[in-house]
Amino acid sequence: MAHAKTSYVCLPCRASYKQPYDRDRERICPRCTKPLIHVGSAFAAPRRRDTAAWRTLSVLLHAGVRFHKSCCGGPGYRPRTLREVRERMTYARRSGEPFARSLVRYDVPSSPPRS
């Protein structure tokens, strides 16, 4: 039985590859030979020309957000535009909440919680 495949991304090349998951093996981009980032099996890559979507993806990946399937289906909410990312980053700075947690919030409260 074949192992399920998961997605790996090269941000400089704006490329996504589906490969079998192996924790001990580092994946290398066939185009630029830089290491690939493991993003998870529920990932859907944006079009290569869509620079705003790739910038959004870059912010998510550098914050530690990945696209793994959960028991109930997909990975949950992920921002799709830079505007949504900016709103969540602003909320994180004002409230003190970690960036990774703020980025996966579906709704951003209008004002930060009081301490």
C-alpha positions as CSV (number, residue, x, y, z in Angstrom):
1,M,0.0,0.0,0.0
2,A,1.4,3.4,-1.0
3,H,1.8,6.1,1.6
4,A,-0.3,9.2,1.4
5,K,1.3,12.2,-0.2
6,T,1.7,15.7,1.4
7,S,2.6,19.1,0.0
8,Y,6.0,20.8,0.0
9,V,6.5,24.4,-1.1
10,C,9.4,26.4,-2.5
11,L,8.7,30.1,-1.8
12,P,11.4,31.6,-4.1
13,C,10.2,29.5,-7.1
14,R,6.5,29.7,-6.1
15,A,6.1,26.0,-6.7
16,S,4.3,23.2,-4.8
17,Y,5.1,19.5,-4.9
18,K,3.2,16.5,-3.6
19,Q,5.5,13.9,-2.2
20,P,5.4,11.0,0.3
21,Y,6.0,12.3,3.8
22,D,9.3,11.2,5.5
23,R,10.3,13.1,8.6
24,D,14.0,12.1,8.3
25,R,14.5,13.3,4.7
26,E,15.0,16.9,3.7
27,R,13.3,17.7,0.4
28,I,15.1,19.9,-2.1
29,C,13.5,22.1,-4.8
30,P,14.3,20.6,-8.2
31,R,14.4,24.2,-9.7
32,C,16.6,26.2,-7.3
33,T,18.0,23.4,-5.0
34,K,16.9,25.2,-1.8
35,P,15.1,23.3,1.0
36,L,11.3,22.8,0.5
37,I,8.9,23.7,3.4
38,H,6.5,21.0,4.5
39,V,3.0,22.6,4.5
40,G,0.6,19.7,5.0
41,S,-1.8,17.5,3.1
42,A,-4.7,20.0,3.0
43,F,-2.7,22.7,1.1
44,A,-3.9,24.2,-2.2
45,A,-1.3,26.2,-3.9
46,P,-2.1,29.6,-5.5
47,R,-1.3,30.3,-9.1
48,R,2.4,31.1,-9.7
49,R,1.5,34.6,-11.1
50,D,-0.5,35.5,-8.0
51,T,2.2,37.4,-6.1
52,A,-0.1,38.7,-3.3
53,A,-1.3,35.1,-2.5
54,W,2.3,33.9,-2.3
55,R,3.3,36.8,0.0
56,T,0.3,35.9,2.2
57,L,1.4,32.3,2.2
58,S,5.0,33.3,3.0
59,V,3.8,35.2,6.1
60,L,1.7,32.2,7.3
61,L,4.6,29.8,6.8
62,H,7.1,32.0,8.6
63,A,4.7,32.4,11.5
64,G,4.5,28.6,11.8
65,V,1.0,28.1,10.3
66,R,0.6,24.9,8.3
67,F,-2.2,23.2,6.4
68,H,-2.7,19.8,8.1
69,K,-6.0,18.0,8.0
70,S,-8.0,17.8,11.3
71,C,-10.4,15.1,12.4
72,C,-13.3,17.2,11.0
73,G,-12.0,17.9,7.6
74,G,-9.6,20.7,6.4
75,P,-7.1,22.8,8.2
76,G,-9.5,25.4,9.4
77,Y,-9.5,29.1,8.6
78,R,-6.5,30.6,6.8
79,P,-6.3,34.3,5.6
80,R,-6.2,34.6,1.8
81,T,-5.3,38.2,1.3
82,L,-2.7,40.6,2.7
83,R,-5.4,42.8,4.1
84,E,-6.7,39.9,6.3
85,V,-3.1,39.2,7.4
86,R,-2.5,42.8,8.3
87,E,-5.8,42.9,10.4
88,R,-4.8,39.8,12.3
89,M,-1.2,41.0,12.8
90,T,-2.4,44.3,14.1
91,Y,-4.8,42.5,16.5
92,A,-1.9,40.3,17.7
93,R,0.4,43.3,18.4
94,R,-2.4,45.1,20.3
95,S,-3.6,42.2,22.3
96,G,-0.3,40.4,22.9
97,E,-1.7,37.2,21.3
98,P,0.9,35.1,19.4
99,F,1.0,35.8,15.7
100,A,0.3,32.1,14.7
101,R,-2.8,32.0,16.8
102,S,-4.1,35.4,15.5
103,L,-3.5,34.4,11.9
104,V,-5.9,31.4,12.1
105,R,-8.7,33.4,13.8
106,Y,-11.9,33.4,11.6
107,D,-13.0,36.8,13.1
108,V,-10.9,39.5,14.6
109,P,-12.5,41.3,17.5
110,S,-12.8,45.1,16.9
111,S,-10.9,45.9,20.1
112,P,-8.3,43.9,22.0
113,P,-9.3,42.3,25.3
114,R,-8.6,44.3,28.5
115,S,-6.1,43.0,30.9
